[in-house]
């Protein structure tokens, strides 16, 4: 009697390991299917460090940050593509989309004026990180980039 019970308990144990393994396996498959290239790229973008030091002559930040050190303000389009587009192209995390006039006008009203929008972009607001992660952007560069994506003017 004792032996049967032990055998039963042992087989139950083995079964639960099998079922657990199957479950874990299918969950993994599910997660793998869910991620397409676009969302994977977005995740990589999101988990990047907020900033890194890019020394002159080094091949980092596509040379953009290095070039700006000596040649004045960067083009708003370049800043947008490098820093803001990850969220503002698709509306990720509820970001107002580039050229979505209705959203931008509503935001302008909520913030009071362009300066309100600018301050929120510089300081960060809810899921929007300070300076949209462009930590070496000047206030003027942020301002010009907001105009680029919203068509709103200071
Ligand atoms: C990590 C995602 C992300 C990045 C990168 C990002 N934004 Fe945003 N942004 C958001 C989100 C989310 C909101 C909406 C926040 C809210 O819920 O009010 C937002 C809102 C804004 C607003 C409106 C603020 C307001 O008062 O309503 C401005 C302006 C803005 N972003 C500018 C920028 C600029 C300029 C850049 C690039 C330099 C940038 N963002 C990069 C996510 C991002």
Boltz pocket constraint, residues with backbone or C-beta under 6 A from the ligand:
constraints:
  - pocket:
      binder: B
      contacts: [[A, 79], [A, 80], [A, 83], [A, 84], [A, 85], [A, 86], [A, 87], [A, 88], [A, 92], [A, 93], [A, 94], [A, 95], [A, 96], [A, 107], [A, 111], [A, 116], [A, 117], [A, 118], [A, 120], [A, 121], [A, 125], [A, 126], [A, 127], [A, 128], [A, 129], [A, 131], [A, 132], [A, 133], [A, 134], [A, 137], [A, 142], [A, 145], [A, 146]]
      max_distance: 6.0
